[in-house]
Amino acid sequence: MIKNLISLFLLFLLLIPLYNCKKKPGLKKLDPTILWEKDQYEIETGSGTRHLWSGFKIEEDFFTARKNIAKFILWREKEEEKDISINYFLKGSHVYLYINNKHTNELIPTGRWELFKTRITLSRGFNFIEFRKKAKSHLKIKAVEIAGQPTAAKPHFHLPEGEKITLFHPAGSGIMSFIGKGELRIRKVEFINGKKNILEENLKPGFLSSSIKYPFNFQALGFLQISAVSGKFNITGYTFRKNISNDKRKKNKKLLNEKPGVFIFLVDGCQAYHLGAYGYHRKTSPNIDKLAKDGVIFENAYANATFTRSSVATIFTGFFPRRHKLRVLTNRLPKGLFMLPEFLQKNGYKTTILTEAGNISRHFGFGQGVDEYRKLFWRWEDPRYLEKNILKFFNKWTDKKGPLFAYIHYREPHFPIIPPPPFLDMFKTKKSRVKQDRVILKMRKLMGEGHSFTLEEVQDVIDDYDSTIRNVDSKVGDLCKTLKRKGLYDSSLIIFTSDHGEALYEHKAWGHGHNVYEETSRVPLIVKFPKKMKLYGSIEKIVQLADIFPTIAALFGVNRYFDGQSLLECIKIKNEDDTFAFSTTFGISPSIGIRWRSWYYIICLKRNQEEKLYNLQVDRFRNVAVLKENEDIKTFFRSKLLNWLIDFDNLERTAQSVDLKKLPKAELENLRSLGYIE
């Protein structure tokens, strides 16, 4: 009897592994924002949704494109050129294959399974393998294979020995489940009040079991890192619930009974560091500084794009560039977006745009909801340009019966403008310089030649730049005087800002648009609220230009969805928080700058590398990305970036383009003079 019981028990032990082997290889739904560490060679349904980013779904043993743009994500340890093969089925029209937003090839419809082969360059880190099809085309993918896979058996396991994954996490709690054999190491990193807290533990399946359940809780932002110390595992379950109290936005209540004048004064390409209100040592901005004393100065405000048209589109929509889709020079705002002037117009306002910048044109979609649009273009070489100034039109506009909205866009201090006398040489360190010798006028030529700028040449540009700020400051002062003279100043909401900063060779770069250094993305933002609101002072919290429209909506008690949030919430809760600000350069695969607390992180999406990291409280010029002690903060930013990108990838809205050659001559000349086109 005892021998029989022992035999049955041994048989039971032998059957357990066989039972476990019959289980499916892993969870079909994996979070697409997981960071993977090891080289990935194959995309196929056996690994679940490990590679699904957007637009595909699994059916039987193949992927079906359910959207016109469908993407896989593939991870690599280093940049290299590789052969790739795609097993596909296609009916309808050609499908365009893009690798990291670069068009590489086309898949031809045959109505049967085909094997397509080509050679591509894969980036270090994540790679997007993207299929763009027409609505009536039917695309299936059975597998994507990268040449060079080790000869060992194909690893269907999510976590073979030595592999590691990372997931970004906000505050909240959840459970992860695993099945396999061996040992897992769990590393939980969270940043409580910005300070890193690490918890590590090793887990093994229990006796007679192959499963592990790991409950976790985050008090603050952070990430989970899971690695297979030995053996191999699949992720079989993942649930997470945010702490709603940390994320829920309060409904807006109407704050004003009357309708104040709403005025946005924007100066183009103004670096916040070069204004007196932001601590600059030169007296470049006496009038702007006076405005700051009457309102709230936001010390850490960021443009969501470092080029004019996209940045102003964010001000007008409250959306990030990845949502409003104005991301390259030929884009215009898509139709159907609800714009700030339209919002105010529907609330009884008369609306106007007065602009010296060709980028803010009706042809690019900025006329929606605008009663009176005026483009006031000029050339600095033309002595008559002062006659075409904004002030006289603003004077006439403010004579109208309210409520009034005006968006005023000054072209200065955008490169390569220099001011007229008496501002011309106000800050020159060498008074003897003449116009032809000014470095600022020769910058494009010198940059094209790969010129290395001397300290004297850099200072020469800064002197002219500061003089131009002083010039436009006088114009902002005139606008404020007009409002005071007409009794509108105290009751009005006045927002002073810039669309982007300007790099002044701090990191060996000039200008904007193609770089996202902090001096380019950080902008001045000063808000003078109606006097009766009694809002004054300085706010250190991180804000962004996407917050402007939500702030105006909040004053009216209107609740709409925005990517930004009301600045009024920042004023109420003055302590530092975990807000992220995102800024992007030109392009579909731009460089992205992310500000969080004292850190500023830059990554180039074109190659998913060239990472830079700055601790702004220590030294804003020193890149500390290579320091081992900062590896966790880089991992934190990388995981947050993926988490942010996925929010916009399922949008149906597509970018709309403008043929620049068909623009009016004056607008073309304006864009050419500012260096946007040749």
C-alpha positions as CSV (number, residue, x, y, z in Angstrom):
1,M,0.0,0.0,0.0
2,I,2.7,2.4,1.0
3,K,4.7,1.5,-2.2
4,N,1.6,2.3,-4.3
5,L,1.2,5.7,-2.6
6,I,4.8,6.5,-3.2
7,S,4.5,5.5,-6.9
8,L,1.4,7.6,-7.4
9,F,3.2,10.6,-5.7
10,L,6.2,10.3,-8.0
11,L,4.0,10.0,-11.0
12,F,2.2,13.2,-9.9
13,L,5.6,15.0,-9.7
14,L,6.4,13.9,-13.2
15,L,3.1,15.1,-14.6
16,I,3.3,18.6,-13.2
17,P,6.0,19.9,-15.7
18,L,4.0,18.3,-18.6
19,Y,0.9,20.1,-17.4
20,N,2.7,23.4,-17.2
21,C,4.3,22.9,-20.6
22,K,0.8,22.7,-22.2
23,K,0.0,26.2,-21.0
24,K,0.1,29.0,-23.6
25,P,3.5,30.6,-23.9
26,G,2.4,33.9,-22.4
27,L,0.0,36.8,-22.0
28,K,-1.5,37.9,-25.3
29,K,-1.8,41.5,-24.3
30,L,1.5,43.1,-23.2
31,D,1.9,46.8,-22.5
32,P,3.5,48.3,-25.7
33,T,5.5,50.7,-23.6
34,I,7.7,48.0,-22.1
35,L,11.4,48.7,-22.6
36,W,13.3,45.6,-23.6
37,E,17.1,45.2,-23.3
38,K,18.2,42.3,-25.5
39,D,18.3,42.0,-29.3
40,Q,15.0,40.9,-30.8
41,Y,15.1,39.0,-34.1
42,E,11.6,37.9,-34.8
43,I,8.0,39.3,-34.6
44,E,5.4,36.6,-34.7
45,T,2.2,35.7,-32.9
46,G,3.8,33.1,-30.6
47,S,5.3,35.9,-28.5
48,G,1.9,37.5,-27.9
49,T,1.7,41.2,-28.3
50,R,5.3,41.7,-27.3
51,H,5.9,43.7,-30.5
52,L,2.5,45.3,-31.1
53,W,2.6,49.0,-30.9
54,S,-0.6,50.2,-32.7
55,G,-2.9,49.4,-35.5
56,F,-2.5,45.6,-35.5
57,K,-4.4,42.8,-33.9
58,I,-3.7,39.0,-33.6
59,E,-6.0,36.7,-35.5
60,E,-5.1,33.0,-35.4
61,D,-1.4,32.8,-36.3
62,F,-1.1,36.1,-38.0
63,F,-1.4,39.9,-37.4
64,T,-4.1,41.9,-39.2
65,A,-3.8,45.6,-39.8
66,R,-7.0,47.1,-38.5
67,K,-5.9,50.7,-39.2
68,N,-4.3,52.4,-42.2
69,I,-1.1,53.0,-40.2
70,A,-0.1,49.9,-38.3
71,K,3.2,49.5,-36.4
72,F,5.4,47.0,-34.7
73,I,8.1,47.9,-32.2
74,L,11.4,46.1,-32.2
75,W,14.3,46.5,-29.8
76,R,18.1,46.3,-30.6
77,E,21.2,46.7,-28.5
78,K,23.1,48.7,-31.1
79,E,22.7,50.4,-34.4
80,E,23.4,48.2,-37.4
81,E,22.4,47.3,-40.9
82,K,20.4,44.1,-41.2
83,D,18.6,41.9,-43.7
84,I,14.9,41.7,-42.9
85,S,12.2,39.4,-44.3
86,I,8.4,39.9,-44.0
87,N,5.9,37.1,-44.6
88,Y,2.8,38.9,-45.7
89,F,-0.6,38.6,-47.4
90,L,-2.0,41.7,-49.2
91,K,-5.1,42.5,-51.2
92,G,-5.9,45.9,-52.7
93,S,-3.3,48.6,-53.2
94,H,0.4,48.8,-52.4
95,V,1.5,49.1,-48.8
96,Y,4.4,51.5,-48.0
97,L,7.0,50.2,-45.5
98,Y,8.6,52.7,-43.2
99,I,11.4,52.0,-40.7
100,N,11.6,54.7,-38.0
101,N,9.5,57.1,-40.2
102,K,11.8,56.6,-43.2
103,H,10.2,55.2,-46.4
104,T,12.2,52.1,-47.4
105,N,10.1,49.9,-49.7
106,E,6.6,48.9,-50.9
107,L,4.7,45.6,-50.4
108,I,3.0,44.5,-53.6
109,P,-0.5,43.0,-53.5
110,T,-0.7,39.4,-54.8
111,G,-3.6,37.9,-52.9
112,R,-1.4,35.1,-51.5
113,W,1.3,34.7,-48.8
114,E,4.5,36.2,-50.0
115,L,8.1,36.6,-48.6
116,F,9.5,40.1,-49.0
117,K,13.2,40.7,-48.3
118,T,15.2,43.9,-48.0
119,R,18.1,45.5,-46.1
120,I,17.5,48.2,-43.4
121,T,19.3,50.2,-40.8
122,L,18.0,49.5,-37.3
123,S,18.6,51.9,-34.5
124,R,19.9,51.3,-31.0
125,G,16.9,51.0,-28.7
126,F,13.4,50.9,-30.2
127,N,12.6,50.7,-33.9
128,F,9.2,51.3,-35.4
129,I,8.4,49.0,-38.4
130,E,5.4,50.7,-39.9
131,F,3.0,49.7,-42.7
132,R,0.9,52.5,-44.3
133,K,-2.0,51.3,-46.4
134,K,-5.2,52.6,-48.0
135,A,-8.5,52.0,-46.4
136,K,-9.7,49.2,-48.7
137,S,-6.4,47.3,-48.6
138,H,-6.3,44.1,-46.6
139,L,-2.9,43.3,-45.0
140,K,-1.8,40.4,-42.8
141,I,1.6,39.7,-41.4
142,K,2.6,36.2,-40.3
143,A,6.2,37.1,-39.3
144,V,9.0,39.6,-39.5
145,E,12.5,38.2,-39.2
146,I,15.8,39.9,-38.7
147,A,18.9,38.1,-40.1
148,G,21.5,36.9,-37.7
149,Q,19.4,35.1,-35.1
150,P,21.4,32.7,-33.0
151,T,21.1,29.1,-34.1
152,A,19.6,28.1,-30.8
153,A,15.8,27.3,-30.6
154,K,13.7,30.4,-31.2
155,P,13.0,32.1,-27.9
156,H,9.2,32.4,-27.5
157,F,9.7,33.3,-23.8
158,H,9.3,36.9,-22.8
159,L,12.1,36.7,-20.3
160,P,14.8,34.2,-21.2
161,E,17.8,34.1,-18.9
162,G,19.7,37.4,-18.8
163,E,16.9,39.5,-20.4
164,K,15.4,42.5,-18.6
165,I,12.3,44.6,-19.1
166,T,11.3,48.0,-17.7
167,L,7.8,49.6,-17.2
168,F,7.1,53.2,-16.3
169,H,4.6,53.6,-13.5
170,P,2.7,56.5,-12.0
171,A,1.5,56.3,-8.4
172,G,-0.9,53.3,-7.9
173,S,-0.9,49.6,-7.3
174,G,-1.0,46.4,-9.4
175,I,-0.1,42.8,-9.8
176,M,2.2,41.0,-12.3
177,S,2.1,37.3,-12.9
178,F,4.8,35.1,-14.4
179,I,5.1,31.4,-15.3
180,G,8.4,29.6,-15.8
181,K,11.4,28.1,-14.1
182,G,14.3,29.8,-12.5
183,E,14.7,33.0,-10.6
184,L,13.4,36.6,-11.2
185,R,14.9,39.8,-9.8
186,I,12.4,42.6,-9.2
187,R,13.7,46.1,-8.9
188,K,11.3,48.9,-8.0
189,V,12.5,52.4,-8.4
190,E,10.3,55.3,-7.4
191,F,11.1,59.0,-7.0
192,I,9.4,60.2,-3.8
193,N,9.5,64.1,-3.9
194,G,12.1,63.7,-6.6
195,K,14.4,61.5,-4.4
196,K,15.2,58.0,-5.6
197,N,14.0,55.1,-3.5
198,I,14.9,51.5,-4.5
199,L,13.5,48.2,-3.4
200,E,15.0,44.9,-4.8
201,E,14.0,41.3,-4.2
202,N,14.4,37.9,-5.9
203,L,11.5,35.6,-6.5
204,K,11.2,31.9,-7.4
205,P,8.1,29.8,-8.2
206,G,6.8,27.9,-5.2
207,F,7.2,24.2,-4.5
208,L,5.3,22.1,-7.1
209,S,4.5,25.3,-9.0
210,S,5.8,27.3,-12.0
211,S,4.0,30.6,-11.3
212,I,4.9,33.8,-9.5
213,K,2.6,36.6,-8.5
214,Y,4.1,40.0,-7.7
215,P,1.9,42.6,-6.1
216,F,3.4,46.1,-6.1
217,N,2.5,49.6,-5.0
218,F,4.0,53.0,-6.1
219,Q,3.6,56.1,-3.9
220,A,5.1,58.3,-6.6
221,L,6.4,58.1,-10.2
222,G,8.9,55.4,-11.0
223,F,9.6,52.2,-12.9
224,L,9.6,48.5,-12.4
225,Q,12.6,46.5,-13.7
226,I,12.3,42.7,-14.0
227,S,15.1,40.4,-15.1
228,A,15.5,36.6,-15.4
229,V,18.5,35.7,-13.2
230,S,18.2,32.1,-14.3
231,G,15.7,30.0,-16.3
232,K,13.0,31.5,-18.5
233,F,9.7,33.1,-17.9
234,N,6.6,34.5,-19.6
235,I,4.4,37.3,-18.3
236,T,1.0,35.9,-17.9
237,G,-0.8,38.7,-16.2
238,Y,-0.6,42.4,-15.6
239,T,-3.1,44.8,-13.9
240,F,-2.5,48.3,-12.7
241,R,-4.8,50.9,-11.1
242,K,-3.7,54.6,-10.8
243,N,-4.2,56.5,-7.7
244,I,-7.1,58.6,-9.0
245,S,-6.7,61.3,-6.4
246,N,-3.2,62.1,-7.8
247,D,-4.5,62.5,-11.4
248,K,-8.0,63.7,-11.3
249,R,-8.6,67.2,-12.5
250,K,-11.2,69.3,-10.8
251,K,-14.1,70.7,-12.9
252,N,-13.7,74.4,-13.7
253,K,-16.0,76.8,-12.0
254,K,-16.7,80.2,-13.6
255,L,-14.3,82.7,-11.9
256,L,-15.4,85.9,-13.5
257,N,-18.9,87.4,-14.0
258,E,-17.8,89.8,-16.7
259,K,-15.8,89.1,-19.8
260,P,-12.3,90.6,-19.6
261,G,-10.2,91.7,-22.5
262,V,-7.9,88.9,-23.5
263,F,-4.6,89.9,-25.1
264,I,-1.7,87.6,-26.0
265,F,1.6,89.5,-26.8
266,L,4.1,87.1,-28.3
267,V,7.7,88.0,-29.2
268,D,9.3,85.5,-31.6
269,G,12.5,83.6,-30.5
270,C,13.0,85.2,-27.1
271,Q,15.2,83.3,-24.7
272,A,13.8,83.6,-21.1
273,Y,17.4,83.9,-19.7
274,H,17.8,87.2,-21.5
275,L,14.9,89.1,-19.7
276,G,15.3,91.1,-16.5
277,A,12.3,89.5,-15.0
278,Y,14.1,86.2,-15.3
279,G,17.3,87.5,-13.7
280,Y,19.3,88.8,-16.7
281,H,22.1,91.3,-15.8
282,R,21.4,93.6,-18.7
283,K,18.4,96.0,-18.8
284,T,16.9,94.4,-21.9
285,S,13.2,94.4,-20.8
286,P,12.1,97.3,-18.5
287,N,8.5,97.3,-19.8
288,I,8.1,93.5,-19.7
289,D,9.5,93.6,-16.2
290,K,6.8,96.1,-15.2
291,L,4.2,93.8,-16.6
292,A,5.6,90.9,-14.6
293,K,5.3,92.9,-11.4
294,D,1.5,93.3,-12.1
295,G,1.0,89.6,-12.7
296,V,2.4,86.1,-12.3
297,I,5.8,85.1,-13.7
298,F,6.2,81.4,-14.5
299,E,9.8,80.6,-14.0
300,N,9.9,77.3,-15.7
301,A,7.7,77.5,-18.8
302,Y,8.4,75.5,-21.9
303,A,7.4,75.7,-25.6
304,N,6.0,72.4,-26.9
305,A,7.8,72.9,-30.2
306,T,10.9,74.9,-31.0
307,F,9.6,76.3,-34.2
308,T,7.0,79.0,-34.6
309,R,4.1,77.5,-36.5
310,S,3.9,74.4,-34.4
311,S,4.4,76.2,-31.1
312,V,1.6,78.8,-31.9
313,A,-0.7,76.0,-33.0
314,T,-0.3,74.5,-29.5
315,I,-1.2,77.9,-28.0
316,F,-4.3,78.1,-30.2
317,T,-5.5,74.5,-29.6
318,G,-4.1,73.4,-26.2
319,F,-2.8,70.3,-27.9
320,F,0.8,69.0,-28.3
321,P,2.2,68.9,-31.8
322,R,1.8,65.1,-31.9
323,R,-2.0,65.7,-31.6
324,H,-2.5,68.8,-33.7
325,K,-0.2,67.3,-36.4
326,L,1.6,70.5,-37.4
327,R,5.1,69.1,-37.2
328,V,7.0,70.0,-40.4
329,L,7.5,73.1,-42.4
330,T,4.8,72.2,-45.0
331,N,2.1,71.3,-42.5
332,R,-1.0,73.4,-41.8
333,L,-3.5,73.0,-39.0
334,P,-5.9,70.2,-39.8
335,K,-9.5,71.3,-40.3
336,G,-11.9,70.5,-37.5
337,L,-9.7,71.5,-34.5
338,F,-11.4,73.9,-32.1
339,M,-9.3,77.1,-31.9
340,L,-8.8,79.7,-29.1
341,P,-10.1,82.6,-31.3
342,E,-13.2,80.5,-32.2
343,F,-13.8,79.7,-28.5
344,L,-13.7,83.4,-27.6
345,Q,-15.8,84.3,-30.6
346,K,-18.5,81.9,-29.5
347,N,-18.4,83.6,-26.1
348,G,-19.2,87.0,-27.7
349,Y,-15.7,88.3,-28.3
350,K,-14.5,90.3,-31.3
351,T,-11.2,88.6,-32.4
352,T,-8.1,89.8,-34.2
353,I,-4.7,88.6,-35.2
354,L,-2.0,91.1,-35.9
355,T,1.2,89.4,-37.1
356,E,4.6,90.2,-38.4
357,A,5.3,86.5,-39.0
358,G,4.4,84.7,-42.2
359,N,4.2,81.4,-40.2
360,I,1.0,82.7,-38.6
361,S,-1.1,82.9,-41.7
362,R,-4.6,82.0,-42.8
363,H,-2.9,79.7,-45.3
364,F,-1.6,77.6,-42.4
365,G,-5.0,77.5,-40.7
366,F,-4.7,80.4,-38.2
367,G,-7.7,82.3,-39.5
368,Q,-10.4,80.2,-37.9
369,G,-12.6,82.2,-35.6
370,V,-10.8,85.5,-36.4
371,D,-12.9,88.5,-37.3
372,E,-10.0,90.7,-38.5
373,Y,-6.7,89.2,-39.6
374,R,-3.8,91.6,-40.5
375,K,-0.3,90.6,-41.7
376,L,2.2,93.4,-41.2
377,F,5.4,92.2,-42.8
378,W,8.5,94.2,-43.1
379,R,12.2,94.1,-43.8
380,W,14.7,95.6,-41.4
381,E,16.6,97.1,-44.3
382,D,13.5,99.2,-45.2
383,P,13.5,102.5,-43.4
384,R,9.8,102.8,-43.9
385,Y,9.0,99.6,-42.0
386,L,8.2,101.6,-38.8
387,E,5.2,103.0,-40.6
388,K,3.7,99.5,-40.8
389,N,3.8,98.9,-37.1
390,I,1.3,97.0,-35.0
391,L,0.5,99.8,-32.6
392,K,-1.7,101.9,-34.9
393,F,-3.9,98.9,-35.7
394,F,-4.0,97.9,-32.0
395,N,-5.1,101.5,-31.2
396,K,-8.0,101.2,-33.6
397,W,-8.9,97.7,-32.4
398,T,-9.1,98.7,-28.7
399,D,-11.6,101.5,-29.7
400,K,-14.1,98.8,-30.5
401,K,-16.8,97.9,-28.0
402,G,-15.8,94.7,-26.1
403,P,-15.2,92.1,-25.2
404,L,-12.0,92.0,-27.2
405,F,-9.4,89.4,-28.1
406,A,-6.1,90.2,-29.8
407,Y,-3.2,87.9,-30.6
408,I,-0.2,90.0,-31.4
409,H,2.9,88.4,-32.9
410,Y,6.1,90.4,-33.1
411,R,8.8,89.2,-35.4
412,E,11.7,90.2,-33.1
413,P,14.1,89.1,-31.6
414,H,14.1,86.2,-34.0
415,F,17.5,85.7,-35.8
416,P,18.9,87.4,-37.8
417,I,17.0,90.6,-37.0
418,I,18.9,93.7,-35.7
419,P,17.0,96.8,-34.4
420,P,17.0,100.4,-35.7
421,P,18.5,103.3,-33.7
422,P,18.4,104.2,-30.9
423,F,18.6,100.5,-29.9
424,L,21.1,99.3,-32.5
425,D,24.3,99.4,-30.5
426,M,22.8,99.8,-27.1
427,F,24.7,96.8,-25.7
428,K,27.7,96.6,-28.1
429,T,30.9,95.8,-26.3
430,K,32.8,97.2,-29.3
431,K,31.1,100.5,-30.5
432,S,33.2,100.6,-33.7
433,R,31.4,97.8,-35.4
434,V,29.5,98.6,-38.6
435,K,26.5,96.9,-40.1
436,Q,28.5,94.8,-42.7
437,D,30.7,93.3,-39.9
438,R,27.8,92.1,-37.7
439,V,28.2,88.4,-37.2
440,I,24.5,87.9,-36.8
441,L,24.0,88.8,-40.4
442,K,26.6,86.3,-41.6
443,M,25.6,83.4,-39.3
444,R,23.9,81.2,-41.9
445,K,26.8,81.4,-44.2
446,L,29.3,80.8,-41.4
447,M,27.3,77.8,-40.1
448,G,27.1,76.3,-43.6
449,E,30.9,76.5,-43.8
450,G,31.2,74.7,-40.4
451,H,32.8,77.8,-38.9
452,S,34.0,77.5,-35.2
453,F,32.8,80.7,-33.5
454,T,35.2,82.7,-31.3
455,L,34.1,84.1,-27.9
456,E,34.2,87.6,-29.5
457,E,31.9,86.5,-32.4
458,V,29.5,84.9,-30.0
459,Q,29.4,88.0,-27.9
460,D,28.8,90.1,-31.0
461,V,25.7,88.1,-31.8
462,I,24.5,88.3,-28.2
463,D,24.9,92.1,-28.2
464,D,22.7,92.5,-31.2
465,Y,20.2,89.9,-29.9
466,D,19.9,91.8,-26.6
467,S,19.4,95.1,-28.5
468,T,16.6,93.5,-30.5
469,I,14.9,92.4,-27.3
470,R,15.1,96.0,-25.9
471,N,13.5,97.2,-29.2
472,V,10.6,94.8,-29.0
473,D,10.3,95.5,-25.2
474,S,9.5,99.1,-26.1
475,K,6.7,98.0,-28.4
476,V,5.2,95.8,-25.7
477,G,5.4,98.8,-23.4
478,D,3.4,100.8,-26.0
479,L,0.7,98.2,-26.1
480,C,0.4,98.3,-22.3
481,K,0.3,102.1,-22.3
482,T,-2.5,102.0,-24.8
483,L,-4.5,99.6,-22.6
484,K,-3.9,101.8,-19.5
485,R,-4.8,105.0,-21.4
486,K,-8.1,103.4,-22.5
487,G,-8.9,102.0,-19.0
488,L,-8.6,98.4,-20.1
489,Y,-5.4,97.3,-18.5
490,D,-6.6,96.5,-15.0
491,S,-9.6,94.5,-16.1
492,S,-7.8,92.5,-18.8
493,L,-6.1,89.2,-19.0
494,I,-2.7,89.9,-20.6
495,I,-0.4,87.0,-21.5
496,F,3.2,87.7,-22.6
497,T,5.3,84.9,-24.0
498,S,7.4,83.6,-26.8
499,D,7.0,80.7,-29.2
500,H,10.5,79.3,-28.6
501,G,13.8,80.5,-27.3
502,E,17.0,80.9,-29.2
503,A,20.3,79.0,-28.8
504,L,23.2,81.4,-28.5
505,Y,26.0,78.8,-28.9
506,E,25.7,77.6,-25.3
507,H,25.9,74.0,-26.6
508,K,27.7,74.9,-29.9
509,A,24.3,75.4,-31.6
510,W,22.6,78.5,-33.0
511,G,18.9,79.3,-33.4
512,H,16.0,77.0,-33.0
513,G,13.9,74.5,-34.9
514,H,16.6,71.9,-35.2
515,N,17.7,71.7,-31.6
516,V,15.8,71.3,-28.4
517,Y,18.3,72.5,-25.8
518,E,16.8,74.1,-22.7
519,E,17.7,77.6,-23.9
520,T,15.6,76.9,-27.0
521,S,12.6,75.3,-25.3
522,R,12.3,77.4,-22.2
523,V,10.3,80.5,-22.8
524,P,9.1,83.5,-20.8
525,L,5.5,83.3,-19.7
526,I,4.0,86.2,-17.8
527,V,0.3,86.3,-17.1
528,K,-1.4,89.5,-15.8
529,F,-4.8,88.4,-14.5
530,P,-7.7,90.9,-14.1
531,K,-6.8,93.0,-11.0
532,K,-9.8,91.8,-8.9
533,M,-8.4,88.3,-9.0
534,K,-5.4,89.5,-6.9
535,L,-2.9,87.0,-8.5
536,Y,0.7,88.0,-8.3
537,G,4.2,86.6,-7.7
538,S,6.4,83.9,-9.1
539,I,5.7,80.2,-9.7
540,E,8.5,77.6,-9.9
541,K,6.3,74.7,-11.1
542,I,6.9,73.4,-14.6
543,V,4.3,74.7,-17.1
544,Q,4.1,74.7,-20.9
545,L,2.4,76.7,-23.7
546,A,-0.2,74.0,-24.0
547,D,-1.6,75.4,-20.7
548,I,-2.6,78.8,-22.1
549,F,-5.9,77.8,-23.8
550,P,-7.0,75.6,-20.7
551,T,-6.3,78.7,-18.5
552,I,-8.6,80.9,-20.5
553,A,-11.3,78.2,-20.7
554,A,-11.0,77.8,-16.9
555,L,-11.8,81.5,-16.4
556,F,-15.1,80.9,-18.2
557,G,-15.8,77.7,-16.2
558,V,-15.6,75.7,-19.4
559,N,-14.4,72.0,-19.3
560,R,-12.8,70.7,-22.4
561,Y,-10.1,68.1,-23.1
562,F,-6.6,69.6,-23.5
563,D,-3.1,68.2,-23.4
564,G,-2.3,71.2,-21.2
565,Q,-3.9,72.1,-17.9
566,S,-5.0,75.4,-16.3
567,L,-2.2,77.6,-14.9
568,L,-4.7,78.5,-12.1
569,E,-4.2,75.1,-10.6
570,C,-0.4,75.7,-10.6
571,I,-1.0,79.0,-8.7
572,K,-3.2,77.4,-6.1
573,I,-0.8,74.5,-5.4
574,K,2.6,76.2,-5.3
575,N,4.7,73.2,-4.2
576,E,6.8,71.3,-6.8
577,D,5.0,68.5,-8.5
578,D,5.7,65.7,-11.0
579,T,4.6,67.6,-14.1
580,F,6.5,66.8,-17.4
581,A,7.0,69.4,-20.1
582,F,7.7,68.0,-23.6
583,S,9.3,70.0,-26.4
584,T,10.0,68.9,-30.0
585,T,12.0,70.0,-33.0
586,F,11.0,70.0,-36.7
587,G,10.2,66.7,-38.2
588,I,8.3,63.4,-38.0
589,S,11.3,61.9,-36.1
590,P,12.3,64.9,-34.0
591,S,14.6,65.4,-31.1
592,I,12.5,65.6,-27.9
593,G,13.3,67.5,-24.8
594,I,11.6,66.5,-21.5
595,R,11.7,68.7,-18.3
596,W,10.9,67.0,-15.0
597,R,11.8,68.6,-11.7
598,S,15.4,69.7,-11.9
599,W,16.2,67.4,-14.8
600,Y,16.2,68.0,-18.6
601,Y,16.5,65.1,-20.9
602,I,17.0,65.1,-24.7
603,I,16.7,62.1,-27.1
604,C,16.8,62.1,-30.9
605,L,14.0,59.9,-32.2
606,K,15.6,59.5,-35.6
607,R,18.2,57.1,-34.2
608,N,16.9,56.8,-30.6
609,Q,20.3,57.8,-29.2
610,E,22.4,60.9,-28.7
611,E,20.9,61.1,-25.3
612,K,21.7,64.1,-23.2
613,L,20.9,64.8,-19.6
614,Y,21.2,68.0,-17.6
615,N,20.7,68.6,-13.9
616,L,19.6,72.3,-14.2
617,Q,20.1,73.0,-10.5
618,V,23.7,72.0,-10.7
619,D,25.0,72.9,-14.1
620,R,22.7,73.5,-17.1
621,F,25.6,73.3,-19.5
622,R,27.1,70.0,-18.4
623,N,25.8,66.8,-20.0
624,V,25.8,64.1,-17.3
625,A,24.2,61.3,-19.3
626,V,27.4,59.2,-19.3
627,L,27.6,59.1,-15.5
628,K,26.8,55.7,-14.1
629,E,25.0,57.3,-11.2
630,N,22.4,58.7,-13.6
631,E,21.5,55.5,-15.3
632,D,18.2,55.2,-13.3
633,I,17.1,58.7,-14.2
634,K,17.8,58.0,-17.9
635,T,15.8,54.8,-17.7
636,F,13.0,56.7,-16.0
637,F,12.9,59.2,-18.9
638,R,13.1,56.6,-21.6
639,S,10.2,54.7,-20.1
640,K,8.2,57.9,-19.7
641,L,8.9,58.8,-23.3
642,L,7.3,55.5,-24.6
643,N,4.4,56.0,-22.2
644,W,3.9,59.5,-23.7
645,L,4.3,58.5,-27.4
646,I,1.6,55.8,-27.2
647,D,-1.0,58.4,-26.1
648,F,-0.9,59.9,-29.6
649,D,-0.3,56.9,-31.8
650,N,-3.9,55.8,-32.2
651,L,-5.1,59.1,-33.4
652,E,-7.0,59.0,-36.7
653,R,-6.2,62.7,-37.5
654,T,-3.6,63.0,-40.3
655,A,-1.3,65.9,-41.1
656,Q,-2.3,68.3,-43.8
657,S,0.1,70.0,-46.1
658,V,0.5,73.3,-47.9
659,D,2.4,73.9,-51.2
660,L,4.8,76.6,-50.1
661,K,5.3,77.7,-53.7
662,K,1.6,78.8,-53.9
663,L,1.9,81.1,-50.9
664,P,1.5,84.9,-51.5
665,K,4.8,86.5,-52.4
666,A,4.9,88.6,-49.2
667,E,4.6,85.5,-47.0
668,L,7.2,83.6,-49.0
669,E,9.6,86.5,-48.6
670,N,8.9,86.7,-44.9
671,L,9.7,83.0,-44.4
672,R,12.8,83.4,-46.5
673,S,14.1,86.4,-44.5
674,L,13.8,84.4,-41.3
675,G,15.7,81.4,-42.7
676,Y,12.8,79.0,-43.0
677,I,13.2,78.5,-46.7
678,E,16.0,79.2,-49.2
